[in-house]
Amino acid sequence: MKRLISSNTSDMLNYTPSQLRQSIKASEGRCICSENVATRESFIGDITSAEIAKAFGADLILLNAVDVLDPNIKGLDKQDDFARDLKKLVGRPIGVNLEPIDTNAKMMDETIQISRGRTVNEDSLKQLDKLGIDFLCLTGNPGTGVTNATIEEAIKEAKKYYNGLIIAGKMHSSGVDEPIYSKESIENFIEAGADIILLPAIGTVPGFNSQMLTEAVAFIHGKKALVMTAIGTSQEGSSRETIRKIAIDNKICGADIQHIGDAGFGGLAPVENIFEMSLAIRGIRHTVSMIARSINR
């Protein structure tokens, strides 16, 4: 096993979940997860947003708004084996979001209804291994009503039916009037079986500062889990200087993976901002290594 930032496609797509997790850890804060709304027409219509993200520095591809029971990935001709088809195109691990909806959540705004194949249930979880999904992200989109309590239960449920890496947590409120995270919720997620804890990136939600993230990272690492900080508040569409500051600040605090969200043309962060994040957290050498390394290696 190699560091993810030094791995060939033939390495990373053959890693077991535990090896993939270790390869991320060994990369020492230099991994990028790019999220895209895979059901939206891409910026370049005849190729997928995943291909675009990989070309500009993404190491992990996270698909948002995908109904795993009835997929519709723009840029792919066939849908029945979309994750394996995407991996052939981009040579990167592929993940999806599933949302643990809390029908009793105290909402701050209008609730948005989503399809069953986007939510956590036995059928959607069983489908993940069939599709070859490498990692699952249990989180909430704006207005869907995902709570920390339902995320915890979803982790336990996922462990029954799914064998890949589990990322869990909230990058924003998802419309719910509750704290985005707490030490108790983090501990519960890890005890339930989460491999990677998702937290907001510094500078993306009000009141979440570097001291809070540093303390949370130390606690999570002490529990032998990893941390992914997320830009999920549309700031992925901000200036390059903003992305650079967020990236450096969160690396200082100890993030293992930095996520960049999907609020841009075609449901993907502006490509120059994916590239800027890569430059900021790992420099030109490893940026070129990841974008230029053939997926046939």
Protein Blocks (a to p, Z undefined) as FASTA:
>chain_A
ZZfklccfklmmmpcfklmmmmmmmnnopaccddddfkbccfblmbcfklmmmmnopabd
cdehiafklgcdehiabfklmmmmmmmmnopacddddddddfkbccfbdcddddfklmcc
fklmmmmmmnopabdcddddehklpafklmmmmmmmmmmmpcbdcdeddfblnopacdfb
dfklmmmmmmnopabdcdddehiaghiafklmmmmmmmmmmnopacddddfehpmmmcfk
lmmmmmmmmmmnopabdcddfbdghhiacfklmmmmmmmmnojmlmmmmmmmcfkZZ
